[in-house]
């Protein structure tokens, strides 16, 4: 386990010995990261650099980036879509112009025909919307494997075969954990990755969350909607269309529509209380809203926050709805007895397995299977064009799983990140990942933080309560004060969406009147906001969780980071709540042994946005006074980079570099 700050050169520090080891042993190394940006850096910069050095010494090391299956095009599904599109175009030839979607499909066909594309969506010269890619992407549960007529040309399998020749394979954490899960479920008969003897986890602080997400179960409206659409599509094409006829197809459509409406009603009744500013109904009213759909049921669960609610009792979904899904699965099973082609029979079997999987997941959530010390259940609003509720089930602890399926089986593992230790110790990370003995190193940083940065906790914040609704008034006032000192060029990072919305709405117009553009998370994709921030050179960005880490803005464009609150986990979050109950039952102290280390690691990430190179300068401002007024504050400060600590807000003005003023040569004079 190695913690090493930004600028140390972590990737080269593990790639050089990895090359030496693989050349000496001829064994394979997996490098797993969390972000796409780091993957791109490894594959396009660091690995070619190290490979060139070793090749000059006679060592030709092969490496590759491997992505999840849905990144690759499925030739079988593509052929079906292309033939359907061509058939429809021939029917309306001369009467309608080709639409944008048809043009896109023709462009894909030309690309495949030329043989210049490897099938990876990320390598396309033009964007393909999700609505199309979903229909042509490779999927494990719809793969015919050796029975596929395109097996020899399969683009995904070509990538997998290439891996057998590689000494070093770069993946993301999600794919790596999916590999572990497949290996476990198949009892070693199937895997996503070829055999390896060592694994390096960069950005290892994400491993716990990614593992938990991989082992989680969910049921959503969109999930069932896609299943229903695929059912209708299959029933209305080929041999099934002829065998079923129009009347039966209409009955199938009606049955699916009825069940979609029922599921929508069930999920709406389970919408977390208080979401979108609604008045929070009483538990009896809540139960009544569910009983109105299914009178016999009145499940009880408690509200966690605006968008999550923990489920504590069984029977939150009426059993009659689940049985109605079983009837649909039985109907699909009957189709296998019809006169179908091998491909059609496979599609029917795949459809049936998807119904059974949905039913199994719904039952496990409805019956709270494995409740107590094993799993937690909740409903959560997934925001989008139309907010819908998703039911979720997640394991509480993932350490035992990793110990059984990873640490006890892989001979060598390296975990590294800029944020792995708290208070000079790896104890927290070792505890949650179930790591016993490990060699441990904590490295400093090449940056001179005492010269390059100041850490300010404003004196007028002392005595303020971050949990008081009026605290947002203080945050708004302070941001307007700081923005004049920094001339924009600032991240303002929040721990709650509600606080971000409240503060940004109060200060946005005033900041823009000063001449500084305001960018707010949610108004555009993260990468678009980041690009606009860099281009502006004087913008103020209001961000949430995804801007606390994985964002790199070197130079003066980012000269100040304001952290509005200490990022403690939300105690009412269903997963956190259930884990605290478990820890207390084990005699542990949740705050000191879990919440405090989590907040410390997160704060280190937020601080790390400021200084990215040896020439960067600036200030980090923490508006939460608890970091200096509470007894645990010393522990947090000890873990942060050694910047100059001050309570004088004027130090911020002196710490940030002056804004760049364009020289006269940069202007072009022209005659009006």
C-alpha positions, 0 to 999 in steps of 0.5 A: 500500500503506497500513498503518494501525492500528485507529482510524485510519478506513481504510474512510472513507479509501478510500471518500471518494476512491472515491466522488469517483473513480467520480463523476468517471469513471463507472467501477466500484470493487470493495472486497474484504474478508476477514471478514463483520464488515467487510463488514457494517460497510461496507454498513450503516454506512460506505457509507450514511454516505458516500453520504448526504454525496455525495447531499446534494451531488447525487451519487447513488452506487449500491453493493451487497454481492455474495456467492458463488453458494451463498449464493443459492437455486436456484429449479429445485432448490428446486421439485424438492425442494418437489414431492418433499416434497409428494408424500411428505407426500401418500402418508403423509397422516393416518398421520404427523405433519409432521417438522421438516424438512418444516415448514422447507420449508413455511416457505420456501415461504411466504416465497418466495410472499410475495415478502419474501425476496431468496433470500440465505441470510443474510437468512432470518428462521430458520436452514436447516441445511446438510443442506437448503441444500445441496440448494437452493443455487445452484451453477455446475456445476449451473446450466442458465443460459439453458436454465433454466425459471426463468431470468427469476426467478433470484434469483442473476441478479437480484443480478448484474444489479443490480451493473451499476447499481452504482458500488461493489461489496463482495465478499470475497477468496474471491469476488474470486479466484474471479472472477480464476480464472473469467476466466483459465480462460474466456479472458475470456469469463466472469466473476463481476463486472462490469468495474471499473477499481479494486480496494481490498483491505482486510484485505489481509494475507489475500490470499496465503492466500485466493488459494492456497486458491482455486487448491488442489485436494482430494479427500475422502470427503464430496466423493465421498459427495455425488456418490454420493448425487446419482447415486442420487437422479437414477437413482431419479427421473423418466425414469431410474427407469423406464428403469433399473429396480430391478435396475440401480438396485440394482447402481448402489447396490452399485457406489457403496457398494463405491467409497465403502468403497474410498476410505474405506480408501485415506484411512484408510491415509494418515492422518497418523502420530501423529494422535489420539495414536496410536503413529507406525508405521515407514515400512515398516509404513506402506507395508504398511498401504497395500499391504494394500489394493492390494498392488502399491503402497507409497507413501512420504511423511513425517509433518509433524505430528499432522494433516498428512503431505506426499506425496512419491512418485507412486502413493499411490492405486491406479490400479484405483480411479481406473479404477473411477471412470472406469467410473462416469463412462462409465455416467452418460454412457450415460444421456444417450442415453436418452429424457430431458427437457432438464432431466434430460439437463442433470442427467446431463451435470452429474453426468458432469462432476463425476465427470470433475473428481474423476478429474482431481483425483485423478490430478493428486494421484496423479501429483504433476503440477507437482511441484517448484517449482510444487505441494506435496501432502499428506494432512490430517485434517479434524476433525468428528463423524468425522475423515476424511483429505483429499488436497490439492494447492496451489501454492507461490507465488501471486505470479506468478499475481496479477501475470499476472491482476491487477496487470498488468491492473487500472489501480489497486489499493489494499492496506490493513490494520493489519498489512502492514509488518514492520520499517517495510517492505513488502518482505515483502508485495511479495515474496510478492504479486509487487508491483513498484513501489507508493506506500507509506504507514505511518500511526501510530495515534490510540491512546496505547499508552504510556499505555493498554497495557504489554507484559510479557515476564516476567523468569522466562521468560528462559532457558526454551525454548518448544520444551521440553515442560516449557514448558507447565508454566511457561505454566500456572503463569503463567496462574494468576498473571496471572488473579488480577491481571486478575480474569479478563477475559483471552485466552490465545492459542496457536499449537498445539492440543496446547499449548492442550489441555494447558494448559487442562486443567491450569488450567481447574478452578483458574480456575473455582474463583476465580470466572472462567468458562473458555471453550475454542475447540472447545467451541462456535462462535467467535461463541458463545464470543465472545458468552459472553466479552463477556456474562460480563465476567470470563471467560478464553478459550483460543483458537487462530488464529481468535482472533488476529485479526478479534475485537473486544472493546472495553471492560474485558471484555478487559483482558489478552492472553497470547500463549504463544509467538511465532507462527512458521510450523510448519516441518514444515507441508507447504506451509511445508516445500516453500516453504522448499526452494524459497526455499533453491534460489533463494538466499533465507534462509527464516527472515529473509525469510519466517518472521520477517515472518510471525510479526511480522505475526501477533504484531501481530494478536494484540497488536491484540486488546487496544486497540480504542478510545481509552478501552481499557486493559490489558496484553499478556503474551508468555511466549516469551522469545525476543522479548527474548533473541534477536537478531531480537527487536528487529526484532519489537518495532520492529513492535509498537505502542509500549506500555510494555515491562517484565519486571516481572509486577506491571506487569500488575496496575497496567496493567489497569483495576479490575473494575467493582463493581455499585452498590447501585442495580443490585440489586432487593430482593424479599421472600422 
